[in-house]
Amino acid sequence: MVITKKRITLLLNWYANPYHAPIFVAKELGFYEQEGTNNAFVPKAPFSEVAPIVRCI
């Protein structure tokens, strides 16, 4: 049986900061891996619109 991982892209609302700590701690502890997901964390560029970035992903 082949298990495929679901890819999840999370667009942060700004540069990584303390508010994002639980996201990165969960990654380091392997919680996303246990749930079978392959996560990508994308930092938002300053002064950029989110909509064009989301369309490109």
QUIDAKA-V883752 format. One record per pair of residues at least 12 apart in sequence whose ideal C-beta (glycine too) atoms are under 10 Angstrom apart, sorted by the first residue. I is the first residue (numbers start at 0). J is the second residue. D is the distance in whole Angstrom. If there is no record, write none. Layout:
I/J/D
I/J/D
//
This chain:
2/35/6
3/35/8
3/37/9
4/31/9
4/32/8
4/34/9
4/35/5
4/36/6
4/37/4
4/38/9
5/31/10
5/34/9
5/35/6
5/36/5
5/37/7
5/38/9
6/36/7
6/37/5
6/38/8
6/39/7
7/31/8
7/34/10
7/36/5
7/37/7
7/38/5
7/39/7
7/40/9
8/37/10
8/38/8
8/39/5
8/40/8
8/41/6
8/53/9
8/56/5
9/22/7
9/38/6
9/39/7
9/40/5
9/41/7
10/39/9
10/40/8
10/41/5
10/42/8
10/43/6
10/49/7
10/52/6
10/53/6
10/56/7
11/40/6
11/41/7
11/42/5
11/43/6
12/42/9
12/43/6
12/49/8
13/42/7
13/43/6
13/44/10
13/45/8
14/42/5
14/43/8
14/44/9
14/45/8
15/40/8
15/42/6
16/42/10
19/40/8
19/42/9
22/38/8
22/40/7
23/40/8
25/38/9
26/38/7
26/40/8
39/56/8
41/53/9
41/55/10
41/56/7
//
